[in-house]
Amino acid sequence: MRLDKYLKLTRLIKRRGVAKVLINEGKIYVNDKPAKPAYEVKINDMIKLELGKRVILIKVKNIKEVVTKENSDTLYTIIKDSLTTK
């Protein structure tokens, strides 16, 4: 599954278009490397999101094409969620 679609399905980012913009601006990393929207997400990938002053690090646990709002958080584990002092 594409990275931009995965971020939308997990509800970490509300819209796929917003996910693409953040990825292209270099705010999203996969396994400590700048990502591309078309990157194919794999189980155990580490995804880092830099959203303003907030930094979220997640580990991909599962990949599903269809997911409900209640089950969206079963696709990943939050490793770190912090605020930076930039």
PDB file as gemmi writes it, atoms N, CA and C in Angstrom:
CRYST1    1.000    1.000    1.000  90.00  90.00  90.00 P 1                      
ATOM      1  N   MET A   1       0.839  -1.174   0.000  1.00  0.00           N  
ATOM      2  CA  MET A   1       0.000   0.000   0.000  1.00  0.00           C  
ATOM      3  C   MET A   1       0.886   1.240   0.000  1.00  0.00           C  
ATOM      4  N   ARG A   2       0.481   2.242  -0.756  1.00  0.00           N  
ATOM      5  CA  ARG A   2       1.226   3.502  -0.829  1.00  0.00           C  
ATOM      6  C   ARG A   2       1.246   4.196   0.536  1.00  0.00           C  
ATOM      7  N   LEU A   3       2.330   4.899   0.807  1.00  0.00           N  
ATOM      8  CA  LEU A   3       2.490   5.600   2.083  1.00  0.00           C  
ATOM      9  C   LEU A   3       1.399   6.638   2.298  1.00  0.00           C  
ATOM     10  N   ASP A   4       1.086   7.438   1.282  1.00  0.00           N  
ATOM     11  CA  ASP A   4       0.067   8.472   1.461  1.00  0.00           C  
ATOM     12  C   ASP A   4      -1.299   7.866   1.786  1.00  0.00           C  
ATOM     13  N   LYS A   5      -1.628   6.753   1.169  1.00  0.00           N  
ATOM     14  CA  LYS A   5      -2.898   6.078   1.449  1.00  0.00           C  
ATOM     15  C   LYS A   5      -2.886   5.465   2.847  1.00  0.00           C  
ATOM     16  N   TYR A   6      -1.758   4.881   3.253  1.00  0.00           N  
ATOM     17  CA  TYR A   6      -1.641   4.283   4.590  1.00  0.00           C  
ATOM     18  C   TYR A   6      -1.854   5.329   5.685  1.00  0.00           C  
ATOM     19  N   LEU A   7      -1.243   6.499   5.517  1.00  0.00           N  
ATOM     20  CA  LEU A   7      -1.392   7.562   6.519  1.00  0.00           C  
ATOM     21  C   LEU A   7      -2.843   8.017   6.638  1.00  0.00           C  
ATOM     22  N   LYS A   8      -3.556   8.042   5.530  1.00  0.00           N  
ATOM     23  CA  LYS A   8      -4.968   8.417   5.543  1.00  0.00           C  
ATOM     24  C   LYS A   8      -5.812   7.326   6.204  1.00  0.00           C  
ATOM     25  N   LEU A   9      -5.589   6.058   5.844  1.00  0.00           N  
ATOM     26  CA  LEU A   9      -6.385   4.961   6.409  1.00  0.00           C  
ATOM     27  C   LEU A   9      -6.175   4.810   7.914  1.00  0.00           C  
ATOM     28  N   THR A  10      -4.978   5.085   8.388  1.00  0.00           N  
ATOM     29  CA  THR A  10      -4.706   4.983   9.824  1.00  0.00           C  
ATOM     30  C   THR A  10      -5.227   6.200  10.577  1.00  0.00           C  
ATOM     31  N   ARG A  11      -5.662   7.195   9.825  1.00  0.00           N  
ATOM     32  CA  ARG A  11      -6.193   8.453  10.371  1.00  0.00           C  
ATOM     33  C   ARG A  11      -5.148   9.262  11.133  1.00  0.00           C  
ATOM     34  N   LEU A  12      -3.869   9.033  10.803  1.00  0.00           N  
ATOM     35  CA  LEU A  12      -2.807   9.886  11.326  1.00  0.00           C  
ATOM     36  C   LEU A  12      -2.832  11.227  10.601  1.00  0.00           C  
ATOM     37  N   ILE A  13      -3.247  11.210   9.332  1.00  0.00           N  
ATOM     38  CA  ILE A  13      -3.421  12.415   8.522  1.00  0.00           C  
ATOM     39  C   ILE A  13      -4.839  12.333   7.942  1.00  0.00           C  
ATOM     40  N   LYS A  14      -5.565  13.434   7.968  1.00  0.00           N  
ATOM     41  CA  LYS A  14      -6.982  13.388   7.594  1.00  0.00           C  
ATOM     42  C   LYS A  14      -7.248  13.141   6.118  1.00  0.00           C  
ATOM     43  N   ARG A  15      -6.416  13.704   5.251  1.00  0.00           N  
ATOM     44  CA  ARG A  15      -6.661  13.554   3.813  1.00  0.00           C  
ATOM     45  C   ARG A  15      -5.393  13.119   3.103  1.00  0.00           C  
ATOM     46  N   ARG A  16      -5.585  12.342   2.047  1.00  0.00           N  
ATOM     47  CA  ARG A  16      -4.455  11.826   1.283  1.00  0.00           C  
ATOM     48  C   ARG A  16      -3.668  12.953   0.627  1.00  0.00           C  
ATOM     49  N   GLY A  17      -4.361  13.987   0.159  1.00  0.00           N  
ATOM     50  CA  GLY A  17      -3.683  15.132  -0.445  1.00  0.00           C  
ATOM     51  C   GLY A  17      -2.767  15.840   0.539  1.00  0.00           C  
ATOM     52  N   VAL A  18      -3.220  15.965   1.773  1.00  0.00           N  
ATOM     53  CA  VAL A  18      -2.396  16.582   2.822  1.00  0.00           C  
ATOM     54  C   VAL A  18      -1.177  15.696   3.092  1.00  0.00           C  
ATOM     55  N   ALA A  19      -1.375  14.383   3.100  1.00  0.00           N  
ATOM     56  CA  ALA A  19      -0.263  13.457   3.314  1.00  0.00           C  
ATOM     57  C   ALA A  19       0.782  13.622   2.216  1.00  0.00           C  
ATOM     58  N   LYS A  20       0.334  13.748   0.959  1.00  0.00           N  
ATOM     59  CA  LYS A  20       1.273  13.937  -0.154  1.00  0.00           C  
ATOM     60  C   LYS A  20       2.083  15.215   0.015  1.00  0.00           C  
ATOM     61  N   VAL A  21       1.417  16.293   0.408  1.00  0.00           N  
ATOM     62  CA  VAL A  21       2.109  17.577   0.603  1.00  0.00           C  
ATOM     63  C   VAL A  21       3.170  17.437   1.697  1.00  0.00           C  
ATOM     64  N   LEU A  22       2.807  16.850   2.826  1.00  0.00           N  
ATOM     65  CA  LEU A  22       3.765  16.687   3.929  1.00  0.00           C  
ATOM     66  C   LEU A  22       4.944  15.806   3.518  1.00  0.00           C  
ATOM     67  N   ILE A  23       4.667  14.755   2.763  1.00  0.00           N  
ATOM     68  CA  ILE A  23       5.743  13.869   2.301  1.00  0.00           C  
ATOM     69  C   ILE A  23       6.680  14.625   1.369  1.00  0.00           C  
ATOM     70  N   ASN A  24       6.110  15.371   0.424  1.00  0.00           N  
ATOM     71  CA  ASN A  24       6.930  16.122  -0.534  1.00  0.00           C  
ATOM     72  C   ASN A  24       7.720  17.246   0.133  1.00  0.00           C  
ATOM     73  N   GLU A  25       7.228  17.760   1.264  1.00  0.00           N  
ATOM     74  CA  GLU A  25       7.956  18.799   2.008  1.00  0.00           C  
ATOM     75  C   GLU A  25       9.047  18.205   2.900  1.00  0.00           C  
ATOM     76  N   GLY A  26       9.170  16.888   2.928  1.00  0.00           N  
ATOM     77  CA  GLY A  26      10.207  16.249   3.733  1.00  0.00           C  
ATOM     78  C   GLY A  26       9.858  16.125   5.200  1.00  0.00           C  
ATOM     79  N   LYS A  27       8.578  16.090   5.534  1.00  0.00           N  
ATOM     80  CA  LYS A  27       8.129  16.002   6.927  1.00  0.00           C  
ATOM     81  C   LYS A  27       7.864  14.560   7.373  1.00  0.00           C  
ATOM     82  N   ILE A  28       7.932  13.615   6.433  1.00  0.00           N  
ATOM     83  CA  ILE A  28       7.651  12.216   6.729  1.00  0.00           C  
ATOM     84  C   ILE A  28       8.875  11.381   6.344  1.00  0.00           C  
ATOM     85  N   TYR A  29       9.305  10.520   7.268  1.00  0.00           N  
ATOM     86  CA  TYR A  29      10.456   9.645   7.036  1.00  0.00           C  
ATOM     87  C   TYR A  29      10.030   8.194   7.236  1.00  0.00           C  
ATOM     88  N   VAL A  30      10.601   7.313   6.440  1.00  0.00           N  
ATOM     89  CA  VAL A  30      10.389   5.881   6.623  1.00  0.00           C  
ATOM     90  C   VAL A  30      11.759   5.254   6.839  1.00  0.00           C  
ATOM     91  N   ASN A  31      11.912   4.585   7.965  1.00  0.00           N  
ATOM     92  CA  ASN A  31      13.192   3.961   8.330  1.00  0.00           C  
ATOM     93  C   ASN A  31      14.341   4.976   8.254  1.00  0.00           C  
ATOM     94  N   ASP A  32      14.108   6.172   8.781  1.00  0.00           N  
ATOM     95  CA  ASP A  32      15.081   7.269   8.864  1.00  0.00           C  
ATOM     96  C   ASP A  32      15.525   7.819   7.518  1.00  0.00           C  
ATOM     97  N   LYS A  33      14.741   7.606   6.466  1.00  0.00           N  
ATOM     98  CA  LYS A  33      15.028   8.168   5.145  1.00  0.00           C  
ATOM     99  C   LYS A  33      13.834   8.980   4.676  1.00  0.00           C  
ATOM    100  N   PRO A  34      14.081  10.113   4.005  1.00  0.00           N  
ATOM    101  CA  PRO A  34      12.945  10.878   3.467  1.00  0.00           C  
ATOM    102  C   PRO A  34      12.112   9.999   2.541  1.00  0.00           C  
ATOM    103  N   ALA A  35      10.796  10.091   2.679  1.00  0.00           N  
ATOM    104  CA  ALA A  35       9.895   9.196   1.945  1.00  0.00           C  
ATOM    105  C   ALA A  35       9.339   9.856   0.692  1.00  0.00           C  
ATOM    106  N   LYS A  36       8.755   9.041  -0.162  1.00  0.00           N  
ATOM    107  CA  LYS A  36       8.012   9.475  -1.346  1.00  0.00           C  
ATOM    108  C   LYS A  36       6.576   8.996  -1.174  1.00  0.00           C  
ATOM    109  N   PRO A  37       5.592   9.705  -1.744  1.00  0.00           N  
ATOM    110  CA  PRO A  37       4.191   9.293  -1.587  1.00  0.00           C  
ATOM    111  C   PRO A  37       3.915   7.876  -2.081  1.00  0.00           C  
ATOM    112  N   ALA A  38       4.627   7.422  -3.098  1.00  0.00           N  
ATOM    113  CA  ALA A  38       4.378   6.102  -3.683  1.00  0.00           C  
ATOM    114  C   ALA A  38       5.146   4.982  -2.974  1.00  0.00           C  
ATOM    115  N   TYR A  39       5.868   5.292  -1.893  1.00  0.00           N  
ATOM    116  CA  TYR A  39       6.605   4.250  -1.174  1.00  0.00           C  
ATOM    117  C   TYR A  39       5.632   3.156  -0.737  1.00  0.00           C  
ATOM    118  N   GLU A  40       5.988   1.905  -0.967  1.00  0.00           N  
ATOM    119  CA  GLU A  40       5.157   0.762  -0.570  1.00  0.00           C  
ATOM    120  C   GLU A  40       5.443   0.414   0.894  1.00  0.00           C  
ATOM    121  N   VAL A  41       4.474   0.672   1.750  1.00  0.00           N  
ATOM    122  CA  VAL A  41       4.619   0.419   3.183  1.00  0.00           C  
ATOM    123  C   VAL A  41       4.664  -1.085   3.429  1.00  0.00           C  
ATOM    124  N   LYS A  42       5.580  -1.481   4.330  1.00  0.00           N  
ATOM    125  CA  LYS A  42       5.722  -2.885   4.700  1.00  0.00           C  
ATOM    126  C   LYS A  42       5.576  -3.022   6.217  1.00  0.00           C  
ATOM    127  N   ILE A  43       5.182  -4.198   6.646  1.00  0.00           N  
ATOM    128  CA  ILE A  43       5.081  -4.454   8.087  1.00  0.00           C  
ATOM    129  C   ILE A  43       6.470  -4.290   8.701  1.00  0.00           C  
ATOM    130  N   ASN A  44       6.516  -3.691   9.872  1.00  0.00           N  
ATOM    131  CA  ASN A  44       7.722  -3.379  10.657  1.00  0.00           C  
ATOM    132  C   ASN A  44       8.456  -2.132  10.177  1.00  0.00           C  
ATOM    133  N   ASP A  45       7.935  -1.409   9.187  1.00  0.00           N  
ATOM    134  CA  ASP A  45       8.514  -0.118   8.821  1.00  0.00           C  
ATOM    135  C   ASP A  45       8.337   0.860   9.980  1.00  0.00           C  
ATOM    136  N   MET A  46       9.311   1.731  10.156  1.00  0.00           N  
ATOM    137  CA  MET A  46       9.228   2.793  11.160  1.00  0.00           C  
ATOM    138  C   MET A  46       8.939   4.098  10.413  1.00  0.00           C  
ATOM    139  N   ILE A  47       7.825   4.741  10.734  1.00  0.00           N  
ATOM    140  CA  ILE A  47       7.414   5.972  10.065  1.00  0.00           C  
ATOM    141  C   ILE A  47       7.479   7.112  11.074  1.00  0.00           C  
ATOM    142  N   LYS A  48       8.198   8.170  10.696  1.00  0.00           N  
ATOM    143  CA  LYS A  48       8.335   9.354  11.551  1.00  0.00           C  
ATOM    144  C   LYS A  48       7.590  10.500  10.890  1.00  0.00           C  
ATOM    145  N   LEU A  49       6.677  11.126  11.631  1.00  0.00           N  
ATOM    146  CA  LEU A  49       5.898  12.259  11.142  1.00  0.00           C  
ATOM    147  C   LEU A  49       6.302  13.499  11.921  1.00  0.00           C  
ATOM    148  N   GLU A  50       6.692  14.546  11.228  1.00  0.00           N  
ATOM    149  CA  GLU A  50       7.015  15.823  11.856  1.00  0.00           C  
ATOM    150  C   GLU A  50       5.869  16.774  11.534  1.00  0.00           C  
ATOM    151  N   LEU A  51       4.975  16.957  12.491  1.00  0.00           N  
ATOM    152  CA  LEU A  51       3.784  17.770  12.299  1.00  0.00           C  
ATOM    153  C   LEU A  51       3.896  19.023  13.168  1.00  0.00           C  
ATOM    154  N   GLY A  52       4.445  20.079  12.596  1.00  0.00           N  
ATOM    155  CA  GLY A  52       4.686  21.293  13.372  1.00  0.00           C  
ATOM    156  C   GLY A  52       5.722  21.004  14.440  1.00  0.00           C  
ATOM    157  N   LYS A  53       5.353  21.238  15.707  1.00  0.00           N  
ATOM    158  CA  LYS A  53       6.265  20.963  16.813  1.00  0.00           C  
ATOM    159  C   LYS A  53       6.111  19.547  17.350  1.00  0.00           C  
ATOM    160  N   ARG A  54       5.168  18.795  16.806  1.00  0.00           N  
ATOM    161  CA  ARG A  54       4.916  17.438  17.271  1.00  0.00           C  
ATOM    162  C   ARG A  54       5.651  16.424  16.385  1.00  0.00           C  
ATOM    163  N   VAL A  55       6.292  15.455  17.021  1.00  0.00           N  
ATOM    164  CA  VAL A  55       6.986  14.385  16.303  1.00  0.00           C  
ATOM    165  C   VAL A  55       6.389  13.056  16.763  1.00  0.00           C  
ATOM    166  N   ILE A  56       5.924  12.275  15.795  1.00  0.00           N  
ATOM    167  CA  ILE A  56       5.328  10.976  16.092  1.00  0.00           C  
ATOM    168  C   ILE A  56       6.132   9.903  15.369  1.00  0.00           C  
ATOM    169  N   LEU A  57       6.509   8.872  16.093  1.00  0.00           N  
ATOM    170  CA  LEU A  57       7.216   7.728  15.517  1.00  0.00           C  
ATOM    171  C   LEU A  57       6.330   6.508  15.707  1.00  0.00           C  
ATOM    172  N   ILE A  58       5.993   5.847  14.589  1.00  0.00           N  
ATOM    173  CA  ILE A  58       5.137   4.667  14.662  1.00  0.00           C  
ATOM    174  C   ILE A  58       5.819   3.480  14.001  1.00  0.00           C  
ATOM    175  N   LYS A  59       5.376   2.289  14.390  1.00  0.00           N  
ATOM    176  CA  LYS A  59       5.830   1.050  13.771  1.00  0.00           C  
ATOM    177  C   LYS A  59       4.611   0.393  13.123  1.00  0.00           C  
ATOM    178  N   VAL A  60       4.739   0.050  11.853  1.00  0.00           N  
ATOM    179  CA  VAL A  60       3.632  -0.560  11.107  1.00  0.00           C  
ATOM    180  C   VAL A  60       3.434  -1.992  11.603  1.00  0.00           C  
ATOM    181  N   LYS A  61       2.203  -2.300  12.076  1.00  0.00           N  
ATOM    182  CA  LYS A  61       1.883  -3.646  12.559  1.00  0.00           C  
ATOM    183  C   LYS A  61       1.098  -4.449  11.536  1.00  0.00           C  
ATOM    184  N   ASN A  62       0.259  -3.767  10.753  1.00  0.00           N  
ATOM    185  CA  ASN A  62      -0.634  -4.455   9.839  1.00  0.00           C  
ATOM    186  C   ASN A  62      -0.958  -3.540   8.670  1.00  0.00           C  
ATOM    187  N   ILE A  63      -1.343  -4.141   7.557  1.00  0.00           N  
ATOM    188  CA  ILE A  63      -1.738  -3.374   6.379  1.00  0.00           C  
ATOM    189  C   ILE A  63      -3.054  -3.964   5.875  1.00  0.00           C  
ATOM    190  N   LYS A  64      -4.089  -3.131   5.814  1.00  0.00           N  
ATOM    191  CA  LYS A  64      -5.392  -3.556   5.319  1.00  0.00           C  
ATOM    192  C   LYS A  64      -5.897  -2.507   4.342  1.00  0.00           C  
ATOM    193  N   GLU A  65      -6.614  -2.957   3.323  1.00  0.00           N  
ATOM    194  CA  GLU A  65      -7.179  -2.031   2.337  1.00  0.00           C  
ATOM    195  C   GLU A  65      -8.394  -1.294   2.883  1.00  0.00           C  
ATOM    196  N   VAL A  66      -9.172  -1.957   3.728  1.00  0.00           N  
ATOM    197  CA  VAL A  66     -10.379  -1.364   4.297  1.00  0.00           C  
ATOM    198  C   VAL A  66     -10.282  -1.473   5.806  1.00  0.00           C  
ATOM    199  N   VAL A  67     -10.523  -0.354   6.478  1.00  0.00           N  
ATOM    200  CA  VAL A  67     -10.440  -0.346   7.941  1.00  0.00           C  
ATOM    201  C   VAL A  67     -11.474   0.638   8.489  1.00  0.00           C  
ATOM    202  N   THR A  68     -12.092   0.276   9.611  1.00  0.00           N  
ATOM    203  CA  THR A  68     -13.063   1.165  10.239  1.00  0.00           C  
ATOM    204  C   THR A  68     -12.345   2.138  11.168  1.00  0.00           C  
ATOM    205  N   LYS A  69     -13.051   3.175  11.537  1.00  0.00           N  
ATOM    206  CA  LYS A  69     -12.475   4.182  12.429  1.00  0.00           C  
ATOM    207  C   LYS A  69     -12.044   3.551  13.757  1.00  0.00           C  
ATOM    208  N   GLU A  70     -12.852   2.634  14.259  1.00  0.00           N  
ATOM    209  CA  GLU A  70     -12.557   1.998  15.544  1.00  0.00           C  
ATOM    210  C   GLU A  70     -11.325   1.093  15.468  1.00  0.00           C  
ATOM    211  N   ASN A  71     -11.042   0.531  14.301  1.00  0.00           N  
ATOM    212  CA  ASN A  71      -9.927  -0.402  14.154  1.00  0.00           C  
ATOM    213  C   ASN A  71      -8.688   0.219  13.533  1.00  0.00           C  
ATOM    214  N   SER A  72      -8.718   1.497  13.210  1.00  0.00           N  
ATOM    215  CA  SER A  72      -7.590   2.115  12.517  1.00  0.00           C  
ATOM    216  C   SER A  72      -6.309   2.110  13.353  1.00  0.00           C  
ATOM    217  N   ASP A  73      -6.440   2.165  14.677  1.00  0.00           N  
ATOM    218  CA  ASP A  73      -5.243   2.188  15.517  1.00  0.00           C  
ATOM    219  C   ASP A  73      -4.611   0.805  15.691  1.00  0.00           C  
ATOM    220  N   THR A  74      -5.227  -0.250  15.149  1.00  0.00           N  
ATOM    221  CA  THR A  74      -4.633  -1.586  15.222  1.00  0.00           C  
ATOM    222  C   THR A  74      -3.599  -1.803  14.115  1.00  0.00           C  
ATOM    223  N   LEU A  75      -3.478  -0.835  13.190  1.00  0.00           N  
ATOM    224  CA  LEU A  75      -2.540  -0.958  12.081  1.00  0.00           C  
ATOM    225  C   LEU A  75      -1.121  -0.537  12.462  1.00  0.00           C  
ATOM    226  N   TYR A  76      -0.963   0.138  13.601  1.00  0.00           N  
ATOM    227  CA  TYR A  76       0.352   0.646  13.990  1.00  0.00           C  
ATOM    228  C   TYR A  76       0.485   0.705  15.505  1.00  0.00           C  
ATOM    229  N   THR A  77       1.726   0.839  15.949  1.00  0.00           N  
ATOM    230  CA  THR A  77       2.037   1.051  17.360  1.00  0.00           C  
ATOM    231  C   THR A  77       2.796   2.365  17.474  1.00  0.00           C  
ATOM    232  N   ILE A  78       2.391   3.202  18.398  1.00  0.00           N  
ATOM    233  CA  ILE A  78       3.102   4.464  18.623  1.00  0.00           C  
ATOM    234  C   ILE A  78       4.335   4.168  19.474  1.00  0.00           C  
ATOM    235  N   ILE A  79       5.487   4.495  18.928  1.00  0.00           N  
ATOM    236  CA  ILE A  79       6.752   4.294  19.634  1.00  0.00           C  
ATOM    237  C   ILE A  79       7.098   5.543  20.437  1.00  0.00           C  
ATOM    238  N   LYS A  80       6.866   6.711  19.811  1.00  0.00           N  
ATOM    239  CA  LYS A  80       7.215   7.982  20.452  1.00  0.00           C  
ATOM    240  C   LYS A  80       6.251   9.054  19.971  1.00  0.00           C  
ATOM    241  N   ASP A  81       5.787   9.882  20.872  1.00  0.00           N  
ATOM    242  CA  ASP A  81       4.923  11.011  20.542  1.00  0.00           C  
ATOM    243  C   ASP A  81       5.352  12.163  21.446  1.00  0.00           C  
ATOM    244  N   SER A  82       6.032  13.149  20.855  1.00  0.00           N  
ATOM    245  CA  SER A  82       6.603  14.220  21.669  1.00  0.00           C  
ATOM    246  C   SER A  82       6.483  15.572  20.994  1.00  0.00           C  
ATOM    247  N   LEU A  83       6.700  16.602  21.770  1.00  0.00           N  
ATOM    248  CA  LEU A  83       6.745  17.971  21.268  1.00  0.00           C  
ATOM    249  C   LEU A  83       8.194  18.428  21.259  1.00  0.00           C  
ATOM    250  N   THR A  84       8.590  19.097  20.164  1.00  0.00           N  
ATOM    251  CA  THR A  84       9.944  19.636  20.087  1.00  0.00           C  
ATOM    252  C   THR A  84       9.932  21.073  20.558  1.00  0.00           C  
ATOM    253  N   THR A  85      11.100  21.620  20.810  1.00  0.00           N  
ATOM    254  CA  THR A  85      11.200  22.998  21.291  1.00  0.00           C  
ATOM    255  C   THR A  85      11.742  23.921  20.208  1.00  0.00           C  
ATOM    256  N   LYS A  86      11.500  23.587  18.940  1.00  0.00           N  
ATOM    257  CA  LYS A  86      11.992  24.416  17.827  1.00  0.00           C  
ATOM    258  C   LYS A  86      11.316  25.753  17.816  1.00  0.00           C  
TER     259      LYS A  86                                                      
END                                                                             
